Amino acid sequence: MLSEKKILGLVTARGGSKRLPRKNVLSFNGDPLIAWTIRAGLDSIYLDKVVVSSEDEEIQRIAVDHCADLVIDRPQELASDSASSVDVAMHSLDYCADQGETFDYLVLLQPTSPLRESKHIDDALVLMEKKEARAVVGVCMTEHPTSWMGKISTTLSMDKFIERGRLGEEGRSQENIDYQINGAVYVIEVSELRARRTFFPRRGTFAYIMSRDESVDIDSLTQFLLAESLHRSRS
């Protein structure tokens, strides 16, 4: 508990995955991928409850085996590619409320970020309190400046790239570093989530900065192997 706030850690895990089939249950350095996120949540000093939401029976069994506080059987309509994390979070909050338990903050933990640890969760929550924020979002520095990015027409012309300016020639000083959302941790006031239906309110959102290595988000076999290697070297 943080300043008398009751905090829910929500691990969202579908059974389906197009680019890397069954990624959430693949063995990652000896344990199913999702187990590392459950463990990080349980090791947090601030989360009051770690809940796993999934429609998949194997994921549900793994969550029980790895001591998640609660496993929610997610409806199939919330397990499609089009279902949003907000909808899943709302379903989980409503499920807990029906059991007589409500929360002030929700921390969204995606199992595809296995290098995110309990200290990152706790640091993000401390930042939430320090900034009196409505939300905190995990970010990392981009691999390349965003001025190197843009659209190319069907003719392959790069005129619009050139129109954008210097294409990153100015270098990367501390003042002009570009960041990207890393997907590792989202913290939000439950009241804000219910009112705005987003994890990224336009006002009152602050960045929690993580390293690029800590921010690897698994969506492909290449990313899986990279994350596993980084994780193994840290362990």
C-alpha positions in Angstrom: 0.0 0.0 0.0 1.3 3.5 -0.9 0.0 6.4 1.1 -3.2 4.5 2.0 -3.8 3.8 -1.7 -5.0 0.3 -2.6 -3.2 -0.9 -5.7 -4.1 -3.6 -8.2 -1.4 -5.2 -10.4 -3.1 -6.6 -13.5 -1.3 -9.1 -15.8 -3.1 -9.4 -19.1 -2.4 -12.5 -21.2 -4.2 -13.8 -24.2 -3.6 -17.3 -25.5 -3.5 -16.2 -29.1 -0.5 -14.5 -30.8 0.1 -14.2 -34.6 3.8 -13.4 -34.9 5.0 -15.7 -32.1 2.4 -18.4 -31.4 1.7 -19.1 -27.7 4.4 -16.6 -26.6 3.0 -16.1 -23.1 3.6 -19.7 -22.2 6.9 -20.3 -24.0 9.8 -21.4 -21.8 11.8 -18.3 -21.0 15.0 -19.2 -19.1 13.3 -22.1 -17.4 9.9 -20.7 -16.7 6.8 -19.8 -18.8 7.2 -16.2 -20.1 4.2 -14.9 -18.1 5.7 -16.3 -14.8 8.4 -13.6 -14.7 5.8 -10.8 -14.8 3.7 -12.6 -12.1 6.8 -12.9 -10.0 7.7 -9.2 -10.4 4.2 -8.2 -9.3 4.3 -10.4 -6.3 7.7 -9.1 -5.3 6.5 -5.5 -5.4 6.3 -3.9 -2.0 3.3 -1.7 -3.0 0.9 -4.0 -5.0 -1.9 -5.2 -2.8 -3.1 -7.9 -5.3 -1.7 -9.5 -8.4 -4.4 -10.6 -10.8 -4.1 -12.4 -14.1 -6.8 -12.0 -16.7 -6.9 -14.7 -19.5 -9.3 -16.7 -21.5 -6.7 -19.5 -22.0 -6.8 -22.5 -19.7 -3.0 -23.2 -19.8 -2.2 -19.6 -18.9 -4.7 -19.8 -16.1 -3.1 -22.9 -14.8 0.4 -21.4 -15.0 -0.9 -18.3 -13.1 -2.2 -20.5 -10.3 1.0 -22.5 -10.2 3.0 -19.3 -9.8 0.8 -18.0 -7.0 -1.1 -15.2 -8.6 -3.5 -13.8 -6.0 -6.5 -14.1 -8.4 -7.1 -15.5 -11.9 -10.0 -14.1 -13.9 -11.5 -16.1 -16.7 -11.7 -13.5 -19.4 -14.7 -13.5 -21.8 -13.8 -14.6 -25.3 -15.0 -11.2 -26.7 -12.2 -9.6 -24.7 -9.6 -12.0 -26.0 -9.7 -10.9 -29.7 -7.1 -8.8 -31.5 -9.6 -5.9 -31.4 -10.1 -6.0 -27.7 -8.4 -3.2 -25.9 -6.4 -3.2 -22.7 -8.8 -0.7 -21.3 -11.7 -3.0 -21.8 -9.8 -5.9 -20.1 -8.8 -3.6 -17.2 -12.4 -2.5 -16.7 -13.7 -6.1 -16.7 -11.1 -7.0 -14.1 -11.9 -4.0 -11.9 -15.6 -4.8 -12.1 -15.0 -8.5 -11.3 -13.0 -7.5 -8.2 -15.7 -5.0 -7.2 -18.3 -7.7 -7.5 -16.2 -9.6 -5.0 -16.2 -6.6 -2.7 -12.8 -5.3 -3.4 -12.0 -1.9 -4.9 -8.7 -0.2 -5.8 -7.4 3.3 -6.1 -4.6 2.6 -8.6 -4.2 0.0 -11.3 -0.8 -1.1 -12.6 -1.0 -2.8 -16.0 1.8 -5.4 -16.4 2.2 -7.0 -19.9 3.9 -10.4 -19.8 5.8 -9.6 -22.9 8.1 -7.3 -20.9 10.1 -10.0 -18.8 13.0 -7.7 -18.0 10.7 -5.3 -16.1 11.3 -6.1 -12.4 9.5 -5.4 -9.1 11.8 -2.3 -8.5 10.5 -0.8 -11.7 6.9 -1.2 -10.6 7.7 0.3 -7.2 9.7 3.2 -8.6 6.9 4.0 -11.0 4.4 4.1 -8.1 6.7 6.3 -6.1 6.9 8.7 -9.1 3.1 8.6 -9.3 2.9 9.8 -5.7 5.7 12.3 -6.0 4.3 14.0 -9.0 0.7 13.7 -7.8 0.1 12.2 -11.2 -3.0 10.8 -12.8 -0.9 8.3 -14.7 2.7 7.1 -15.1 3.9 5.4 -18.3 7.1 3.4 -18.9 9.3 4.8 -21.6 12.8 4.3 -23.0 15.1 6.2 -25.3 14.4 5.5 -29.0 17.1 3.6 -30.9 17.3 6.4 -33.5 16.1 10.0 -33.4 12.5 10.3 -34.6 13.7 12.8 -37.2 15.0 9.7 -39.0 11.5 8.4 -39.3 8.7 9.2 -41.7 6.5 8.1 -44.5 7.5 7.0 -48.0 5.1 7.4 -50.9 4.3 4.5 -53.3 6.8 6.1 -55.7 9.5 5.6 -53.1 10.1 9.3 -53.1 11.8 10.7 -49.9 10.8 14.3 -50.5 8.7 14.4 -47.4 11.7 13.1 -45.3 13.7 16.0 -46.6 11.0 18.5 -45.9 11.1 17.5 -42.2 14.4 19.2 -41.8 17.9 18.0 -40.8 17.1 14.3 -40.4 18.8 14.1 -37.0 22.0 15.7 -38.1 21.9 17.8 -34.9 23.0 14.8 -32.8 21.5 13.5 -29.5 22.1 15.9 -26.7 20.4 15.5 -23.4 17.9 18.2 -24.4 16.7 16.5 -27.6 16.6 12.8 -26.7 13.5 11.1 -28.2 11.6 8.5 -26.1 9.1 5.8 -26.9 6.5 4.0 -24.8 8.0 0.6 -23.9 4.8 -1.2 -22.7 6.5 -2.4 -19.5 4.5 -0.6 -16.9 1.4 1.7 -16.8 0.1 3.2 -13.6 -3.2 5.0 -13.5 -5.8 6.2 -11.0 -8.8 3.9 -11.3 -11.1 6.9 -11.3 -9.2 8.4 -14.2 -9.3 5.2 -16.1 -13.0 4.9 -15.7 -13.6 8.5 -16.6 -11.3 8.7 -19.6 -11.0 5.1 -20.7 -7.3 5.4 -21.5 -4.0 4.6 -19.8 -2.6 7.9 -21.2 -4.6 10.9 -20.0 -3.8 14.1 -21.9 -3.1 15.9 -18.6 -1.2 14.7 -15.6 0.7 11.8 -17.2 4.4 11.4 -16.3 7.2 9.3 -17.9 9.0 6.6 -16.0 12.3 6.2 -17.8 13.8 2.7 -18.2 16.8 1.5 -20.1 16.5 0.0 -23.6 17.6 -3.4 -22.3 15.0 -3.4 -19.6 12.4 -2.3 -22.2 12.5 -5.2 -24.7 9.0 -6.0 -25.6 8.5 -9.5 -27.1 6.4 -9.7 -30.3 8.7 -11.9 -32.4 11.2 -14.8 -32.1 14.1 -12.4 -32.5 12.9 -10.2 -29.7 12.2 -13.3 -27.6 15.8 -14.6 -28.1 17.2 -11.1 -27.4 15.2 -10.7 -24.2 16.2 -14.2 -23.0 19.9 -13.5 -23.6 19.7 -10.2 -21.8 17.8 -11.8 -18.9 20.2 -14.6 -18.6 23.2 -12.3 -18.5 21.6 -10.2 -15.8 20.8 -13.3 -13.7 
